[in-house]
Amino acid sequence: MRVGLLGGSFDPAHEGHVHLTRVALRRFALDKVIWLVSPGNPLKARGPASLGARMSRARDIMHDPRVIISDFEAQIGTAYTAETVDTLKAAYPGVRFVWLMGADNLHQLHRWQRWEDIVHAVPLGVLARPGWRQAALNSRTARKYWHMRLPGRSSQSLADHAAPAWCFVNMPMMPVSSSELRANGAWRPED
Protein backbone atom coordinates (compact mmCIF):
# COMPACT_ATOMS: atom_id res chain seq x y z
CA MET A 1 0.00 0.00 0.00
CA ARG A 2 1.20 3.51 -0.90
CA VAL A 3 0.10 6.17 1.56
CA GLY A 4 0.68 9.89 1.32
CA LEU A 5 1.02 11.88 4.53
CA LEU A 6 -0.09 15.50 4.41
CA GLY A 7 0.62 17.21 7.69
CA GLY A 8 -0.30 20.67 8.79
CA SER A 9 -2.39 22.80 11.05
CA PHE A 10 -5.23 22.98 8.48
CA ASP A 11 -6.28 26.28 10.08
CA PRO A 12 -8.57 26.09 8.16
CA ALA A 13 -8.64 23.28 5.63
CA HIS A 14 -9.61 24.69 2.22
CA GLU A 15 -10.07 23.83 -1.44
CA GLY A 16 -6.33 24.20 -2.04
CA HIS A 17 -5.70 21.27 0.33
CA VAL A 18 -8.36 19.25 -1.47
CA HIS A 19 -6.86 20.08 -4.87
CA LEU A 20 -3.31 19.26 -3.74
CA THR A 21 -4.51 15.94 -2.29
CA ARG A 22 -6.27 14.91 -5.48
CA VAL A 23 -3.23 15.80 -7.57
CA ALA A 24 -0.96 13.89 -5.16
CA LEU A 25 -3.16 10.77 -5.29
CA ARG A 26 -2.88 10.75 -9.08
CA ARG A 27 0.66 11.99 -9.67
CA PHE A 28 2.30 9.84 -6.97
CA ALA A 29 0.04 6.79 -7.59
CA LEU A 30 -1.10 6.71 -3.96
CA ASP A 31 -3.77 4.40 -2.57
CA LYS A 32 -4.58 6.70 0.34
CA VAL A 33 -3.68 10.06 1.81
CA ILE A 34 -3.82 10.82 5.51
CA TRP A 35 -4.39 14.43 6.51
CA LEU A 36 -2.44 14.73 9.75
CA VAL A 37 -4.15 17.64 11.47
CA SER A 38 -1.43 18.79 13.85
CA PRO A 39 -2.09 19.94 17.40
CA GLY A 40 0.10 22.97 16.60
CA ASN A 41 2.95 24.25 14.48
CA PRO A 42 6.20 24.72 16.42
CA LEU A 43 7.37 27.24 13.80
CA LYS A 44 4.40 29.57 14.28
CA ALA A 45 4.10 31.95 17.21
CA ARG A 46 0.30 32.02 17.12
CA GLY A 47 -1.55 28.84 18.02
CA PRO A 48 -4.22 27.47 15.70
CA ALA A 49 -7.95 27.19 16.30
CA SER A 50 -9.02 24.25 18.44
CA LEU A 51 -8.19 20.80 17.13
CA GLY A 52 -11.89 19.87 17.19
CA ALA A 53 -12.84 22.83 14.99
CA ARG A 54 -10.04 22.12 12.52
CA MET A 55 -10.87 18.38 12.34
CA SER A 56 -14.54 19.19 11.76
CA ARG A 57 -13.71 21.68 8.99
CA ALA A 58 -11.37 19.14 7.34
CA ARG A 59 -14.09 16.48 7.36
CA ASP A 60 -16.60 18.97 5.94
CA ILE A 61 -14.39 19.94 2.99
CA MET A 62 -12.64 16.68 2.03
CA HIS A 63 -15.01 14.15 0.46
CA ASP A 64 -12.95 11.28 -0.91
CA PRO A 65 -12.98 7.75 0.52
CA ARG A 66 -9.23 7.51 -0.13
CA VAL A 67 -8.53 10.36 2.31
CA ILE A 68 -8.39 9.87 6.07
CA ILE A 69 -8.66 12.88 8.38
CA SER A 70 -6.58 12.13 11.48
CA ASP A 71 -5.51 13.67 14.77
CA PHE A 72 -2.75 11.05 15.06
CA GLU A 73 -0.15 13.56 16.25
CA ALA A 74 -2.35 14.61 19.16
CA GLN A 75 -2.91 10.93 19.97
CA ILE A 76 0.83 10.24 20.18
CA GLY A 77 1.59 13.59 21.82
CA THR A 78 3.75 15.31 19.21
CA ALA A 79 3.68 18.17 16.74
CA TYR A 80 6.95 17.07 15.13
CA THR A 81 6.96 15.37 11.75
CA ALA A 82 10.05 13.23 12.46
CA GLU A 83 8.35 11.64 15.48
CA THR A 84 5.15 11.11 13.51
CA VAL A 85 6.99 9.41 10.65
CA ASP A 86 9.02 7.23 13.03
CA THR A 87 5.86 6.07 14.82
CA LEU A 88 3.92 5.36 11.63
CA LYS A 89 6.78 3.46 10.01
CA ALA A 90 7.21 1.32 13.14
CA ALA A 91 3.48 0.60 13.39
CA TYR A 92 2.99 -0.14 9.66
CA PRO A 93 6.24 -1.64 8.33
CA GLY A 94 4.70 -2.84 5.04
CA VAL A 95 3.30 0.54 4.03
CA ARG A 96 5.23 2.72 1.60
CA PHE A 97 4.76 6.22 2.98
CA VAL A 98 5.37 9.44 1.04
CA TRP A 99 5.53 12.77 2.87
CA LEU A 100 3.54 15.32 0.88
CA MET A 101 4.28 19.02 1.04
CA GLY A 102 3.78 22.20 -0.85
CA ALA A 103 6.80 23.93 -2.35
CA ASP A 104 6.62 26.54 0.43
CA ASN A 105 7.38 23.83 2.98
CA LEU A 106 10.33 22.45 1.00
CA HIS A 107 11.73 25.98 1.09
CA GLN A 108 11.81 25.98 4.90
CA LEU A 109 12.18 22.25 5.63
CA HIS A 110 15.68 22.80 7.05
CA ARG A 111 14.02 24.65 9.96
CA TRP A 112 12.02 21.57 11.00
CA GLN A 113 13.18 19.50 13.96
CA ARG A 114 15.27 16.53 12.73
CA TRP A 115 14.64 17.55 9.13
CA GLU A 116 17.36 15.34 7.71
CA ASP A 117 15.88 12.34 9.53
CA ILE A 118 12.61 13.03 7.70
CA VAL A 119 14.38 13.20 4.34
CA HIS A 120 16.10 9.88 5.08
CA ALA A 121 12.94 8.20 6.41
CA VAL A 122 10.40 8.71 3.61
CA PRO A 123 10.35 9.95 0.02
CA LEU A 124 9.09 13.53 -0.34
CA GLY A 125 6.36 14.42 -2.81
CA VAL A 126 6.59 18.17 -3.38
CA LEU A 127 3.76 20.00 -5.12
CA ALA A 128 4.00 23.45 -6.66
CA ARG A 129 2.46 26.39 -4.80
CA PRO A 130 1.84 29.85 -6.23
CA GLY A 131 5.02 31.90 -6.05
CA TRP A 132 7.19 29.20 -4.44
CA ARG A 133 8.63 27.11 -7.29
CA GLN A 134 12.05 28.79 -7.60
CA ALA A 135 12.48 29.34 -3.87
CA ALA A 136 11.76 25.65 -3.23
CA LEU A 137 14.08 24.40 -5.97
CA ASN A 138 16.86 26.65 -4.64
CA SER A 139 16.24 25.78 -1.00
CA ARG A 140 18.86 24.32 1.30
CA THR A 141 17.14 20.92 1.22
CA ALA A 142 16.80 20.85 -2.58
CA ARG A 143 20.45 21.79 -3.04
CA LYS A 144 21.70 19.22 -0.55
CA TYR A 145 19.59 16.40 -2.00
CA TRP A 146 19.55 17.49 -5.65
CA HIS A 147 21.12 14.19 -6.73
CA MET A 148 18.18 12.29 -5.16
CA ARG A 149 15.52 14.18 -7.13
CA LEU A 150 13.32 12.18 -9.49
CA PRO A 151 12.08 13.92 -12.62
CA GLY A 152 8.40 14.85 -12.61
CA ARG A 153 7.68 12.28 -15.32
CA SER A 154 8.75 9.56 -12.82
CA SER A 155 6.43 10.78 -10.06
CA GLN A 156 4.30 7.62 -10.05
CA SER A 157 7.26 5.55 -8.91
CA LEU A 158 8.22 7.82 -5.98
CA ALA A 159 6.78 5.49 -3.32
CA ASP A 160 8.94 2.66 -4.70
CA HIS A 161 12.17 4.57 -4.07
CA ALA A 162 14.10 4.31 -0.84
CA ALA A 163 14.65 7.58 0.96
CA PRO A 164 16.24 9.96 0.44
CA ALA A 165 14.23 10.56 -2.70
CA TRP A 166 12.04 13.45 -3.73
CA CYS A 167 10.01 14.60 -6.66
CA PHE A 168 8.71 18.07 -7.50
CA VAL A 169 5.56 18.16 -9.59
CA ASN A 170 3.80 21.09 -11.15
CA MET A 171 0.06 21.37 -10.91
CA PRO A 172 -2.63 23.90 -11.72
CA MET A 173 -2.50 26.55 -9.03
CA MET A 174 -5.24 27.56 -6.63
CA PRO A 175 -4.46 30.94 -5.09
CA VAL A 176 -5.96 30.23 -1.66
CA SER A 177 -4.25 29.92 1.70
CA SER A 178 -5.28 29.37 5.28
CA SER A 179 -3.52 32.61 6.27
CA GLU A 180 -5.63 34.59 3.81
CA LEU A 181 -8.85 32.92 5.00
CA ARG A 182 -8.04 33.82 8.61
CA ALA A 183 -6.99 37.37 7.68
CA ASN A 184 -10.15 38.17 5.73
CA GLY A 185 -12.42 36.69 8.41
CA ALA A 186 -13.61 33.75 6.31
CA TRP A 187 -12.59 31.31 9.07
CA ARG A 188 -14.23 31.81 12.43
CA PRO A 189 -14.27 28.51 14.28
CA GLU A 190 -17.13 28.06 16.72
CA ASP A 191 -15.48 25.97 19.44
C-alpha positions as a Markdown table, in Angstrom:
| # | Residue | x | y | z |
|---|---|---|---|---|
| 1 | Met | 0.0 | 0.0 | 0.0 |
| 2 | Arg | 1.2 | 3.5 | -0.9 |
| 3 | Val | 0.1 | 6.2 | 1.6 |
| 4 | Gly | 0.7 | 9.9 | 1.3 |
| 5 | Leu | 1.0 | 11.9 | 4.5 |
| 6 | Leu | -0.1 | 15.5 | 4.4 |
| 7 | Gly | 0.6 | 17.2 | 7.7 |
| 8 | Gly | -0.3 | 20.7 | 8.8 |
| 9 | Ser | -2.4 | 22.8 | 11.0 |
| 10 | Phe | -5.2 | 23.0 | 8.5 |
| 11 | Asp | -6.3 | 26.3 | 10.1 |
| 12 | Pro | -8.6 | 26.1 | 8.2 |
| 13 | Ala | -8.6 | 23.3 | 5.6 |
| 14 | His | -9.6 | 24.7 | 2.2 |
| 15 | Glu | -10.1 | 23.8 | -1.4 |
| 16 | Gly | -6.3 | 24.2 | -2.0 |
| 17 | His | -5.7 | 21.3 | 0.3 |
| 18 | Val | -8.4 | 19.2 | -1.5 |
| 19 | His | -6.9 | 20.1 | -4.9 |
| 20 | Leu | -3.3 | 19.3 | -3.7 |
| 21 | Thr | -4.5 | 15.9 | -2.3 |
| 22 | Arg | -6.3 | 14.9 | -5.5 |
| 23 | Val | -3.2 | 15.8 | -7.6 |
| 24 | Ala | -1.0 | 13.9 | -5.2 |
| 25 | Leu | -3.2 | 10.8 | -5.3 |
| 26 | Arg | -2.9 | 10.7 | -9.1 |
| 27 | Arg | 0.7 | 12.0 | -9.7 |
| 28 | Phe | 2.3 | 9.8 | -7.0 |
| 29 | Ala | 0.0 | 6.8 | -7.6 |
| 30 | Leu | -1.1 | 6.7 | -4.0 |
| 31 | Asp | -3.8 | 4.4 | -2.6 |
| 32 | Lys | -4.6 | 6.7 | 0.3 |
| 33 | Val | -3.7 | 10.1 | 1.8 |
| 34 | Ile | -3.8 | 10.8 | 5.5 |
| 35 | Trp | -4.4 | 14.4 | 6.5 |
| 36 | Leu | -2.4 | 14.7 | 9.8 |
| 37 | Val | -4.2 | 17.6 | 11.5 |
| 38 | Ser | -1.4 | 18.8 | 13.8 |
| 39 | Pro | -2.1 | 19.9 | 17.4 |
| 40 | Gly | 0.1 | 23.0 | 16.6 |
| 41 | Asn | 2.9 | 24.2 | 14.5 |
| 42 | Pro | 6.2 | 24.7 | 16.4 |
| 43 | Leu | 7.4 | 27.2 | 13.8 |
| 44 | Lys | 4.4 | 29.6 | 14.3 |
| 45 | Ala | 4.1 | 31.9 | 17.2 |
| 46 | Arg | 0.3 | 32.0 | 17.1 |
| 47 | Gly | -1.6 | 28.8 | 18.0 |
| 48 | Pro | -4.2 | 27.5 | 15.7 |
| 49 | Ala | -8.0 | 27.2 | 16.3 |
| 50 | Ser | -9.0 | 24.2 | 18.4 |
| 51 | Leu | -8.2 | 20.8 | 17.1 |
| 52 | Gly | -11.9 | 19.9 | 17.2 |
| 53 | Ala | -12.8 | 22.8 | 15.0 |
| 54 | Arg | -10.0 | 22.1 | 12.5 |
| 55 | Met | -10.9 | 18.4 | 12.3 |
| 56 | Ser | -14.5 | 19.2 | 11.8 |
| 57 | Arg | -13.7 | 21.7 | 9.0 |
| 58 | Ala | -11.4 | 19.1 | 7.3 |
| 59 | Arg | -14.1 | 16.5 | 7.4 |
| 60 | Asp | -16.6 | 19.0 | 5.9 |
| 61 | Ile | -14.4 | 19.9 | 3.0 |
| 62 | Met | -12.6 | 16.7 | 2.0 |
| 63 | His | -15.0 | 14.2 | 0.5 |
| 64 | Asp | -13.0 | 11.3 | -0.9 |
| 65 | Pro | -13.0 | 7.8 | 0.5 |
| 66 | Arg | -9.2 | 7.5 | -0.1 |
| 67 | Val | -8.5 | 10.4 | 2.3 |
| 68 | Ile | -8.4 | 9.9 | 6.1 |
| 69 | Ile | -8.7 | 12.9 | 8.4 |
| 70 | Ser | -6.6 | 12.1 | 11.5 |
| 71 | Asp | -5.5 | 13.7 | 14.8 |
| 72 | Phe | -2.8 | 11.1 | 15.1 |
| 73 | Glu | -0.1 | 13.6 | 16.2 |
| 74 | Ala | -2.3 | 14.6 | 19.2 |
| 75 | Gln | -2.9 | 10.9 | 20.0 |
| 76 | Ile | 0.8 | 10.2 | 20.2 |
| 77 | Gly | 1.6 | 13.6 | 21.8 |
| 78 | Thr | 3.7 | 15.3 | 19.2 |
| 79 | Ala | 3.7 | 18.2 | 16.7 |
| 80 | Tyr | 6.9 | 17.1 | 15.1 |
| 81 | Thr | 7.0 | 15.4 | 11.7 |
| 82 | Ala | 10.0 | 13.2 | 12.5 |
| 83 | Glu | 8.4 | 11.6 | 15.5 |
| 84 | Thr | 5.2 | 11.1 | 13.5 |
| 85 | Val | 7.0 | 9.4 | 10.6 |
| 86 | Asp | 9.0 | 7.2 | 13.0 |
| 87 | Thr | 5.9 | 6.1 | 14.8 |
| 88 | Leu | 3.9 | 5.4 | 11.6 |
| 89 | Lys | 6.8 | 3.5 | 10.0 |
| 90 | Ala | 7.2 | 1.3 | 13.1 |
| 91 | Ala | 3.5 | 0.6 | 13.4 |
| 92 | Tyr | 3.0 | -0.1 | 9.7 |
| 93 | Pro | 6.2 | -1.6 | 8.3 |
| 94 | Gly | 4.7 | -2.8 | 5.0 |
| 95 | Val | 3.3 | 0.5 | 4.0 |
| 96 | Arg | 5.2 | 2.7 | 1.6 |
| 97 | Phe | 4.8 | 6.2 | 3.0 |
| 98 | Val | 5.4 | 9.4 | 1.0 |
| 99 | Trp | 5.5 | 12.8 | 2.9 |
| 100 | Leu | 3.5 | 15.3 | 0.9 |
| 101 | Met | 4.3 | 19.0 | 1.0 |
| 102 | Gly | 3.8 | 22.2 | -0.9 |
| 103 | Ala | 6.8 | 23.9 | -2.4 |
| 104 | Asp | 6.6 | 26.5 | 0.4 |
| 105 | Asn | 7.4 | 23.8 | 3.0 |
| 106 | Leu | 10.3 | 22.5 | 1.0 |
| 107 | His | 11.7 | 26.0 | 1.1 |
| 108 | Gln | 11.8 | 26.0 | 4.9 |
| 109 | Leu | 12.2 | 22.2 | 5.6 |
| 110 | His | 15.7 | 22.8 | 7.1 |
| 111 | Arg | 14.0 | 24.6 | 10.0 |
| 112 | Trp | 12.0 | 21.6 | 11.0 |
| 113 | Gln | 13.2 | 19.5 | 14.0 |
| 114 | Arg | 15.3 | 16.5 | 12.7 |
| 115 | Trp | 14.6 | 17.6 | 9.1 |
| 116 | Glu | 17.4 | 15.3 | 7.7 |
| 117 | Asp | 15.9 | 12.3 | 9.5 |
| 118 | Ile | 12.6 | 13.0 | 7.7 |
| 119 | Val | 14.4 | 13.2 | 4.3 |
| 120 | His | 16.1 | 9.9 | 5.1 |
| 121 | Ala | 12.9 | 8.2 | 6.4 |
| 122 | Val | 10.4 | 8.7 | 3.6 |
| 123 | Pro | 10.3 | 10.0 | 0.0 |
| 124 | Leu | 9.1 | 13.5 | -0.3 |
| 125 | Gly | 6.4 | 14.4 | -2.8 |
| 126 | Val | 6.6 | 18.2 | -3.4 |
| 127 | Leu | 3.8 | 20.0 | -5.1 |
| 128 | Ala | 4.0 | 23.4 | -6.7 |
| 129 | Arg | 2.5 | 26.4 | -4.8 |
| 130 | Pro | 1.8 | 29.9 | -6.2 |
| 131 | Gly | 5.0 | 31.9 | -6.1 |
| 132 | Trp | 7.2 | 29.2 | -4.4 |
| 133 | Arg | 8.6 | 27.1 | -7.3 |
| 134 | Gln | 12.0 | 28.8 | -7.6 |
| 135 | Ala | 12.5 | 29.3 | -3.9 |
| 136 | Ala | 11.8 | 25.7 | -3.2 |
| 137 | Leu | 14.1 | 24.4 | -6.0 |
| 138 | Asn | 16.9 | 26.6 | -4.6 |
| 139 | Ser | 16.2 | 25.8 | -1.0 |
| 140 | Arg | 18.9 | 24.3 | 1.3 |
| 141 | Thr | 17.1 | 20.9 | 1.2 |
| 142 | Ala | 16.8 | 20.8 | -2.6 |
| 143 | Arg | 20.4 | 21.8 | -3.0 |
| 144 | Lys | 21.7 | 19.2 | -0.5 |
| 145 | Tyr | 19.6 | 16.4 | -2.0 |
| 146 | Trp | 19.6 | 17.5 | -5.6 |
| 147 | His | 21.1 | 14.2 | -6.7 |
| 148 | Met | 18.2 | 12.3 | -5.2 |
| 149 | Arg | 15.5 | 14.2 | -7.1 |
| 150 | Leu | 13.3 | 12.2 | -9.5 |
| 151 | Pro | 12.1 | 13.9 | -12.6 |
| 152 | Gly | 8.4 | 14.8 | -12.6 |
| 153 | Arg | 7.7 | 12.3 | -15.3 |
| 154 | Ser | 8.8 | 9.6 | -12.8 |
| 155 | Ser | 6.4 | 10.8 | -10.1 |
| 156 | Gln | 4.3 | 7.6 | -10.1 |
| 157 | Ser | 7.3 | 5.5 | -8.9 |
| 158 | Leu | 8.2 | 7.8 | -6.0 |
| 159 | Ala | 6.8 | 5.5 | -3.3 |
| 160 | Asp | 8.9 | 2.7 | -4.7 |
| 161 | His | 12.2 | 4.6 | -4.1 |
| 162 | Ala | 14.1 | 4.3 | -0.8 |
| 163 | Ala | 14.6 | 7.6 | 1.0 |
| 164 | Pro | 16.2 | 10.0 | 0.4 |
| 165 | Ala | 14.2 | 10.6 | -2.7 |
| 166 | Trp | 12.0 | 13.5 | -3.7 |
| 167 | Cys | 10.0 | 14.6 | -6.7 |
| 168 | Phe | 8.7 | 18.1 | -7.5 |
| 169 | Val | 5.6 | 18.2 | -9.6 |
| 170 | Asn | 3.8 | 21.1 | -11.2 |
| 171 | Met | 0.1 | 21.4 | -10.9 |
| 172 | Pro | -2.6 | 23.9 | -11.7 |
| 173 | Met | -2.5 | 26.6 | -9.0 |
| 174 | Met | -5.2 | 27.6 | -6.6 |
| 175 | Pro | -4.5 | 30.9 | -5.1 |
| 176 | Val | -6.0 | 30.2 | -1.7 |
| 177 | Ser | -4.3 | 29.9 | 1.7 |
| 178 | Ser | -5.3 | 29.4 | 5.3 |
| 179 | Ser | -3.5 | 32.6 | 6.3 |
| 180 | Glu | -5.6 | 34.6 | 3.8 |
| 181 | Leu | -8.9 | 32.9 | 5.0 |
| 182 | Arg | -8.0 | 33.8 | 8.6 |
| 183 | Ala | -7.0 | 37.4 | 7.7 |
| 184 | Asn | -10.1 | 38.2 | 5.7 |
| 185 | Gly | -12.4 | 36.7 | 8.4 |
| 186 | Ala | -13.6 | 33.8 | 6.3 |
| 187 | Trp | -12.6 | 31.3 | 9.1 |
| 188 | Arg | -14.2 | 31.8 | 12.4 |
| 189 | Pro | -14.3 | 28.5 | 14.3 |
| 190 | Glu | -17.1 | 28.1 | 16.7 |
| 191 | Asp | -15.5 | 26.0 | 19.4 |
